Amino acid sequence: MLNPKWLWILSVAITLAVKGAVGALDLNIDDPDSIRTAAKTTAKNMMSQYHGHEPGQIPGKLPDTWWEGGAMFMTLIQYWYWTGDDTYNDITRQGMLWQKGRNDFFPRNESSYLGNDDQMFWGLAAMTAAELGFPEGNSEVERGKDGEGKEEKKEKQPSWLSLAQGVFNTQAPRWDTSACGGGMRWQVWPYQGGYTTKNAITNGGLFQLTARLGRYTKNETYLDWAEKIWDWSASTPLLRAGGEWTIADTTSMANQCQDHGDQQWTYNYGAYIGGAAYMYNLTNGGEKWRAGIDGLLGTTWKTFFPRGNTMSEIWCERSVTCDRNEDLFKGFLSSWLTFTTTIAPYTADAIIPRIQQSALGASRQCSHDRSCGRRWNKDAWDGSSTMESDMSALSVFSSAMAPFKPGAAPLTPETGAFSKSNPSAGSDEDTNPQKQRIISDGDRAGAVFVTLLFLAGWIWGFAWLVCGNEQIK
């Protein structure tokens, strides 16, 4: 007779298997209408958990996180591009523009704790909007309501491209040469944990952003930065170019960026592969960039596709320790691999079957009436359900539309892009903690006055204390 404990475990397993089999989305990977339906269902479930567009709420803000808003809107822009469904376009535009800060995605309400990678993701979302021809409507755009429910005035809004440029313009001055010969720190401010860490997604994400800006604008400054970031990364364990073609998640300034945190995450590989693909396209098949694409793809297949052609976030899924951030990562790899096929077409034969099989795996984790699970390489629902898993599933479903949209590729002005450039876009305030402020004569005079005032108060207080004690005696 089975132990009651094992009977309970068996019943739970059977229940989950039945629910997974009955509730899973029915996806035919060869039918674009079937893919659109799966994507639409998942988008609806995801957006049912977003309330930023409602009265009294903050557009673009998700509970307990800021950067994920940028990830969500980037996913929705890609969803619109691949499927043609514009249901969430107005919400996306409202949230993106609300969080634009001083046209640099460094809004004051979030600026005291956000990281370089957080800001960078919003920049990539804006760049995606520019490249895919996402409607701007920037003559005069309604900003909605503020946090107190008051109507906000209409105002002329920046272009998507200029917002991406604004992110670059605020991040480039933070390039840190105090250790390791360069590189971007993970965090912006010295009081943040991770300030003395340089990590792959921050540097790889900025590499991709600069490569994309360079391809769009043909501005040599961006291209020089793309080369600089790639080459610096390759001088550290963050990008072991040449033989191993592996990407370490982190390295520390205390050890001159020679140590390495070797957690393997899909989005780190996606960031560098995507950037290399843009550089490959721009250089008409440059050997340096083809070697980077091929080397990193080889490691990606071996690491993140342990069961044939289905993607897995192996570092946390096997141990069942994935958090909400990590649930997003497969979605980034899915979309960046898919766009790689459009600008480096020779990769399509290897990438598209893996996107298709991963989409089928995601469909088994998704349902009509709940958020998706995370483990795409399982035959039935894994019992988890997060909004972030919805984002990843929506990304891979959207990506599975690529074979049905021949000729699709990120646009440039030569191929129909309309988002206008503003090379000087961005904040006019100092968001670089490493930059020392110049002290003026007025500052010095003020400091002297404050010092004298402090001394006068201290002397008065000391005299009062002495006199008071004498009176007591």
C-alpha positions as CSV (number, residue, x, y, z in Angstrom):
1,M,0.0,0.0,0.0
2,L,1.3,3.4,-0.9
3,N,2.3,5.9,1.8
4,P,-0.4,8.7,2.0
5,K,2.3,11.2,1.3
6,W,3.1,9.6,-2.1
7,L,-0.6,9.2,-2.8
8,W,-1.0,13.0,-2.4
9,I,2.1,13.7,-4.6
10,L,0.7,11.4,-7.3
11,S,-2.7,13.0,-7.2
12,V,-1.2,16.5,-7.5
13,A,0.9,15.3,-10.5
14,I,-2.1,13.8,-12.2
15,T,-4.2,16.9,-11.5
16,L,-1.5,19.2,-13.0
17,A,-1.1,16.9,-16.0
18,V,-4.9,16.9,-16.7
19,K,-5.2,20.6,-16.3
20,G,-2.2,21.2,-18.5
21,A,-3.5,18.9,-21.2
22,V,-7.1,20.3,-21.1
23,G,-6.2,24.0,-20.7
24,A,-3.2,24.2,-23.0
25,L,-3.4,26.4,-26.1
26,D,-4.0,24.6,-29.4
27,L,-1.2,25.7,-31.7
28,N,-0.5,24.7,-35.3
29,I,2.9,26.1,-36.0
30,D,2.3,25.9,-39.8
31,D,-0.9,28.0,-39.6
32,P,-0.4,31.8,-39.1
33,D,-4.0,32.2,-37.9
34,S,-3.4,29.6,-35.2
35,I,-0.2,31.5,-34.1
36,R,-2.1,34.8,-34.1
37,T,-4.8,33.3,-31.9
38,A,-2.3,31.9,-29.4
39,A,-0.5,35.2,-29.3
40,K,-3.7,37.2,-28.9
41,T,-4.9,35.0,-26.0
42,T,-1.5,35.4,-24.3
43,A,-1.4,39.1,-24.8
44,K,-4.9,39.4,-23.3
45,N,-3.9,37.4,-20.2
46,M,-0.7,39.5,-19.8
47,M,-2.4,42.8,-20.2
48,S,-5.2,41.9,-17.7
49,Q,-2.5,42.3,-15.1
50,Y,-1.4,45.8,-16.2
51,H,-3.4,48.8,-14.8
52,G,-1.2,51.7,-15.7
53,H,-3.6,53.1,-18.2
54,E,-6.5,53.2,-15.7
55,P,-7.5,56.5,-13.9
56,G,-5.3,57.3,-10.9
57,Q,-2.6,54.8,-12.0
58,I,0.9,55.4,-13.3
59,P,1.3,54.7,-17.0
60,G,4.2,52.3,-17.9
61,K,4.6,51.1,-14.3
62,L,4.3,47.5,-13.2
63,P,4.0,46.6,-9.5
64,D,7.3,46.6,-7.7
65,T,9.4,47.0,-10.8
66,W,10.2,49.7,-13.3
67,W,12.4,48.1,-15.9
68,E,9.8,45.4,-16.8
69,G,7.5,48.1,-18.2
70,G,10.1,48.7,-20.9
71,A,10.3,44.9,-21.6
72,M,6.5,44.6,-21.8
73,F,6.2,47.5,-24.3
74,M,9.0,46.1,-26.4
75,T,7.2,42.8,-26.5
76,L,3.9,44.5,-27.5
77,I,5.6,46.5,-30.3
78,Q,7.0,43.3,-31.7
79,Y,3.6,41.6,-31.2
80,W,1.9,44.4,-33.3
81,Y,4.6,44.1,-36.0
82,W,4.4,40.4,-36.5
83,T,0.7,39.9,-36.1
84,G,-0.8,43.2,-37.1
85,D,-3.0,43.4,-34.0
86,D,-3.0,47.1,-32.8
87,T,-5.2,46.5,-29.7
88,Y,-2.5,47.7,-27.3
89,N,-0.8,50.4,-29.4
90,D,-2.4,53.4,-27.6
91,I,-1.5,51.9,-24.2
92,T,2.0,51.2,-25.3
93,R,2.5,54.7,-26.6
94,Q,1.1,56.3,-23.5
95,G,3.3,54.2,-21.1
96,M,6.4,54.7,-23.2
97,L,6.0,58.5,-23.3
98,W,5.0,58.8,-19.7
99,Q,8.2,57.2,-18.5
100,K,10.5,59.1,-20.9
101,G,12.0,61.3,-18.2
102,R,13.9,64.1,-19.9
103,N,13.8,62.2,-23.2
104,D,16.3,59.7,-21.8
105,F,14.2,57.2,-19.8
106,F,15.7,58.4,-16.6
107,P,12.5,59.6,-14.8
108,R,13.0,61.4,-11.5
109,N,10.6,59.2,-9.6
110,E,12.7,56.1,-10.5
111,S,16.2,57.6,-10.9
112,S,17.4,57.1,-7.3
113,Y,17.6,53.3,-7.7
114,L,17.5,52.3,-11.3
115,G,20.4,50.5,-12.9
116,N,22.1,51.0,-16.2
117,D,20.5,47.8,-17.5
118,D,17.1,49.1,-16.5
119,Q,17.4,52.3,-18.5
120,M,19.0,50.4,-21.3
121,F,15.9,48.2,-21.8
122,W,13.7,51.2,-22.2
123,G,16.1,52.5,-24.8
124,L,15.9,49.2,-26.7
125,A,12.1,49.4,-26.6
126,A,12.3,52.8,-28.2
127,M,14.8,51.6,-30.8
128,T,12.5,48.7,-31.6
129,A,9.6,51.2,-32.1
130,A,11.8,53.3,-34.5
131,E,13.0,50.3,-36.5
132,L,9.6,48.7,-36.9
133,G,7.7,51.8,-37.8
134,F,5.6,51.9,-34.7
135,P,3.2,54.8,-34.9
136,E,4.5,57.9,-33.1
137,G,1.6,60.4,-33.4
138,N,4.1,62.9,-32.0
139,S,2.4,66.0,-33.2
140,E,0.4,66.2,-30.0
141,V,0.0,63.1,-27.8
142,E,-2.4,62.8,-24.9
143,R,-0.4,61.9,-21.8
144,G,-3.4,60.8,-19.8
145,K,-3.8,61.5,-16.1
146,D,-1.2,62.0,-13.4
147,G,-1.0,60.0,-10.1
148,E,-3.7,62.1,-8.5
149,G,-6.1,61.6,-11.4
150,K,-5.7,65.2,-12.7
151,E,-5.8,65.7,-16.5
152,E,-2.4,66.4,-18.1
153,K,-2.0,68.8,-20.9
154,K,-1.1,67.7,-24.4
155,E,2.4,68.3,-25.5
156,K,4.7,67.7,-28.5
157,Q,6.5,64.4,-27.9
158,P,9.9,63.2,-28.9
159,S,10.5,60.6,-31.7
160,W,11.2,57.0,-30.8
161,L,14.7,57.3,-32.3
162,S,15.5,60.4,-30.2
163,L,14.5,58.6,-27.0
164,A,16.9,55.7,-27.8
165,Q,19.6,58.4,-28.6
166,G,18.8,60.0,-25.2
167,V,19.6,56.8,-23.4
168,F,22.9,56.5,-25.3
169,N,23.8,60.1,-24.5
170,T,23.3,59.6,-20.7
171,Q,25.0,56.2,-20.6
172,A,28.1,56.9,-22.7
173,P,29.5,59.3,-20.0
174,R,29.1,56.5,-17.4
175,W,31.7,54.4,-19.3
176,D,34.0,53.6,-16.4
177,T,37.8,53.5,-16.7
178,S,38.6,53.5,-13.0
179,A,39.1,49.7,-13.2
180,C,39.3,47.1,-15.9
181,G,40.2,49.6,-18.6
182,G,36.6,50.4,-19.3
183,G,33.1,48.9,-19.2
184,M,29.7,49.8,-17.8
185,R,28.9,49.3,-14.2
186,W,25.8,47.4,-13.4
187,Q,24.4,50.1,-11.2
188,V,24.3,53.9,-11.5
189,W,24.8,55.1,-8.0
190,P,27.5,54.2,-5.4
191,Y,25.1,53.3,-2.7
192,Q,23.6,50.5,-4.8
193,G,24.6,46.9,-4.5
194,G,26.3,45.9,-7.7
195,Y,27.9,49.3,-8.2
196,T,31.4,47.7,-8.3
197,T,30.2,44.9,-10.7
198,K,30.4,45.0,-14.4
199,N,27.9,42.6,-16.0
200,A,27.0,41.1,-19.4
201,I,23.5,42.5,-19.9
202,T,24.5,46.1,-19.2
203,N,27.4,46.0,-21.6
204,G,25.8,43.6,-24.1
205,G,22.6,45.6,-24.1
206,L,24.4,48.9,-24.7
207,F,26.5,47.2,-27.5
208,Q,23.3,46.1,-29.2
209,L,21.7,49.6,-28.8
210,T,24.8,51.3,-30.3
211,A,24.9,48.8,-33.2
212,R,21.3,49.5,-34.0
213,L,21.7,53.2,-33.7
214,G,24.7,53.0,-36.0
215,R,22.8,50.9,-38.6
216,Y,19.8,53.3,-38.5
217,T,21.7,56.6,-38.6
218,K,25.0,55.7,-40.2
219,N,26.6,57.9,-37.6
220,E,30.2,56.7,-37.0
221,T,30.1,57.6,-33.3
222,Y,27.6,54.8,-32.6
223,L,29.6,52.3,-34.7
224,D,32.8,53.2,-32.9
225,W,31.1,52.7,-29.6
226,A,29.7,49.3,-30.7
227,E,33.3,48.2,-31.6
228,K,34.6,49.6,-28.4
229,I,32.1,47.8,-26.2
230,W,32.5,44.5,-28.0
231,D,36.3,44.6,-27.9
232,W,36.3,45.6,-24.2
233,S,33.9,42.8,-23.4
234,A,36.2,40.4,-25.2
235,S,39.1,41.5,-23.0
236,T,37.1,40.2,-19.9
237,P,35.3,36.9,-19.1
238,L,32.0,38.7,-20.0
239,L,32.7,37.6,-23.6
240,R,35.2,34.8,-24.2
241,A,35.6,35.4,-27.9
242,G,37.5,33.0,-30.2
243,G,37.6,29.6,-28.7
244,E,35.0,29.1,-26.0
245,W,32.4,31.7,-27.0
246,T,30.9,31.8,-23.6
247,I,29.4,34.7,-21.7
248,A,29.9,35.2,-18.0
249,D,27.1,37.0,-16.2
250,T,29.3,39.2,-14.0
251,T,32.8,40.3,-13.2
252,S,34.1,42.4,-10.4
253,M,36.1,45.6,-10.4
254,A,38.0,44.6,-7.3
255,N,39.7,41.9,-9.3
256,Q,40.2,44.1,-12.4
257,C,37.4,42.1,-14.2
258,Q,39.4,38.9,-14.3
259,D,37.0,36.8,-12.1
260,H,33.7,35.7,-13.4
261,G,30.2,34.8,-12.2
262,D,29.4,32.0,-14.6
263,Q,25.6,31.8,-14.4
264,Q,24.4,31.2,-17.9
265,W,21.4,33.3,-19.0
266,T,19.7,33.3,-22.4
267,Y,19.3,37.1,-22.6
268,N,23.1,37.7,-22.2
269,Y,23.7,35.6,-25.3
270,G,20.8,37.3,-27.1
271,A,22.1,40.8,-26.4
272,Y,25.5,40.1,-28.0
273,I,24.2,37.9,-30.8
274,G,21.7,40.6,-31.7
275,G,24.3,43.4,-31.7
276,A,26.7,41.3,-33.8
277,A,23.9,40.6,-36.3
278,Y,23.3,44.3,-36.8
279,M,27.1,44.9,-37.2
280,Y,27.2,42.0,-39.7
281,N,24.4,43.5,-41.7
282,L,25.9,47.0,-41.7
283,T,29.4,45.8,-42.7
284,N,28.0,43.6,-45.5
285,G,29.0,40.3,-43.8
286,G,32.1,41.4,-41.9
287,E,34.1,38.3,-40.8
288,K,34.5,39.6,-37.3
289,W,30.8,39.7,-36.8
290,R,30.0,36.5,-38.5
291,A,32.5,34.7,-36.3
292,G,30.8,36.3,-33.3
293,I,27.3,35.2,-34.4
294,D,28.4,31.7,-35.3
295,G,30.4,31.2,-32.1
296,L,27.7,32.4,-29.7
297,L,25.0,30.6,-31.6
298,G,26.9,27.3,-31.2
299,T,27.1,27.8,-27.4
300,T,23.5,28.9,-27.3
301,W,22.3,25.7,-29.0
302,K,24.4,23.5,-26.6
303,T,23.5,25.4,-23.5
304,F,19.9,26.5,-23.8
305,F,18.3,23.8,-26.0
306,P,19.0,20.6,-23.9
307,R,16.0,18.8,-25.4
308,G,16.4,19.2,-29.2
309,N,14.9,22.4,-30.4
310,T,13.1,23.7,-27.4
311,M,14.5,26.6,-25.3
312,S,15.2,26.3,-21.6
313,E,16.4,28.8,-19.0
314,I,18.6,26.0,-17.6
315,W,20.2,27.8,-14.7
316,C,17.0,28.2,-12.8
317,E,14.4,26.0,-14.4
318,R,16.0,22.7,-13.4
319,S,16.4,23.9,-9.8
320,V,12.9,25.4,-9.8
321,T,14.4,28.8,-8.6
322,C,13.4,31.2,-11.4
323,D,12.2,34.6,-10.2
324,R,10.0,37.0,-12.1
325,N,13.0,38.7,-13.8
326,E,14.4,35.4,-15.1
327,D,11.0,34.4,-16.5
328,L,11.5,37.2,-19.0
329,F,14.8,36.1,-20.4
330,K,13.7,33.5,-23.0
331,G,11.5,36.1,-24.6
332,F,14.4,38.4,-25.2
333,L,16.5,35.6,-26.8
334,S,13.5,34.5,-28.9
335,S,12.9,38.0,-30.4
336,W,16.6,38.8,-30.9
337,L,17.3,35.5,-32.6
338,T,14.3,36.1,-34.9
339,F,15.5,39.5,-35.9
340,T,18.9,38.1,-36.5
341,T,17.4,35.9,-39.2
342,T,16.1,39.0,-41.0
343,I,19.5,40.9,-41.1
344,A,21.8,37.9,-41.2
345,P,19.6,35.5,-43.3
346,Y,22.1,32.7,-43.4
347,T,21.2,32.0,-39.8
348,A,17.5,31.3,-40.5
349,D,17.9,27.6,-41.1
350,A,19.3,27.0,-37.6
351,I,17.1,29.6,-35.8
352,I,13.6,29.3,-37.2
353,P,13.0,25.6,-36.3
354,R,14.1,26.3,-32.8
355,I,11.7,29.2,-32.5
356,Q,8.9,27.1,-33.9
357,Q,9.5,24.2,-31.5
358,S,9.9,26.6,-28.5
359,A,6.6,28.2,-29.5
360,L,5.0,24.8,-29.4
361,G,6.5,24.2,-26.0
362,A,5.2,27.5,-24.8
363,S,1.7,26.7,-26.0
364,R,1.7,23.7,-23.7
365,Q,2.4,26.0,-20.7
366,C,-0.2,28.6,-21.6
367,S,-4.0,28.6,-21.2
368,H,-7.1,30.6,-22.2
369,D,-7.8,31.5,-18.5
370,R,-4.5,31.9,-16.7
371,S,-0.9,33.1,-17.1
372,C,1.6,30.8,-18.8
373,G,4.0,28.4,-17.0
374,R,7.7,28.8,-17.6
375,R,9.1,25.3,-18.7
376,W,8.7,25.1,-22.4
377,N,10.4,21.7,-22.6
378,K,7.8,20.0,-20.4
379,D,4.9,18.1,-22.0
380,A,2.3,19.5,-19.5
381,W,1.8,22.7,-17.5
382,D,4.5,23.0,-14.8
383,G,2.1,24.6,-12.3
384,S,3.7,28.1,-12.4
385,S,2.0,31.2,-13.8
386,T,3.5,34.7,-14.0
387,M,3.0,37.8,-16.1
388,E,6.6,37.6,-17.0
389,S,6.1,34.1,-18.5
390,D,3.3,35.5,-20.5
391,M,5.7,38.1,-21.9
392,S,8.2,35.4,-22.9
393,A,5.5,33.2,-24.5
394,L,4.0,36.2,-26.3
395,S,7.5,37.0,-27.7
396,V,8.1,33.5,-29.0
397,F,4.6,33.2,-30.5
398,S,5.1,36.6,-32.3
399,S,8.5,35.4,-33.5
400,A,6.9,32.3,-34.9
401,M,5.1,34.5,-37.4
402,A,8.5,35.4,-39.1
403,P,8.2,32.7,-41.8
404,F,4.9,34.1,-42.9
405,K,6.3,37.7,-43.3
406,P,9.0,37.4,-46.0
407,G,11.2,40.4,-46.4
408,A,10.6,41.6,-42.8
409,A,13.5,43.4,-41.3
410,P,14.3,46.3,-39.0
411,L,13.9,49.5,-41.1
412,T,16.3,52.3,-41.8
413,P,15.5,55.7,-43.4
414,E,16.5,54.1,-46.7
415,T,13.9,51.4,-46.4
416,G,11.0,53.3,-45.0
417,A,11.8,54.3,-41.4
418,F,10.3,57.7,-40.4
419,S,11.4,58.2,-36.8
420,K,13.6,61.4,-36.8
421,S,17.1,61.6,-35.3
422,N,18.2,64.0,-32.6
423,P,21.8,63.3,-31.8
424,S,21.8,65.7,-28.8
425,A,18.7,64.2,-27.2
426,G,18.7,63.4,-23.6
427,S,18.9,64.9,-20.1
428,D,20.4,68.3,-19.5
429,E,21.0,67.3,-15.9
430,D,24.0,65.3,-14.5
431,T,23.1,61.6,-14.3
432,N,26.8,60.5,-14.1
433,P,27.9,59.9,-10.5
434,Q,31.5,59.5,-11.6
435,K,31.6,63.1,-13.0
436,Q,32.8,65.6,-10.5
437,R,30.9,68.8,-10.4
438,I,32.9,72.0,-11.0
439,I,32.9,74.2,-7.9
440,S,32.1,77.9,-8.5
441,D,33.0,81.0,-6.5
442,G,29.4,81.1,-5.4
443,D,29.6,77.6,-4.1
444,R,32.8,78.5,-2.1
445,A,31.1,81.6,-0.6
446,G,28.1,79.6,0.3
447,A,30.2,77.0,2.0
448,V,32.1,79.6,4.0
449,F,28.7,81.2,5.1
450,V,27.3,77.8,6.2
451,T,30.6,77.0,8.1
452,L,30.5,80.3,10.0
453,L,26.8,79.8,10.8
454,F,27.6,76.3,12.1
455,L,30.4,77.6,14.3
456,A,28.3,80.4,15.7
457,G,25.6,78.0,16.6
458,W,28.1,75.6,18.2
459,I,29.7,78.4,20.3
460,W,26.3,79.6,21.5
461,G,25.3,76.1,22.4
462,F,28.5,75.6,24.4
463,A,28.1,78.9,26.2
464,W,24.5,78.0,27.1
465,L,25.5,74.6,28.4
466,V,28.3,76.1,30.6
467,C,26.1,78.9,31.9
468,G,23.2,76.6,32.5
469,N,25.4,74.3,34.6
470,E,26.7,77.2,36.6
471,Q,23.2,78.3,37.4
472,I,22.3,74.7,38.5
473,K,25.3,74.7,40.8
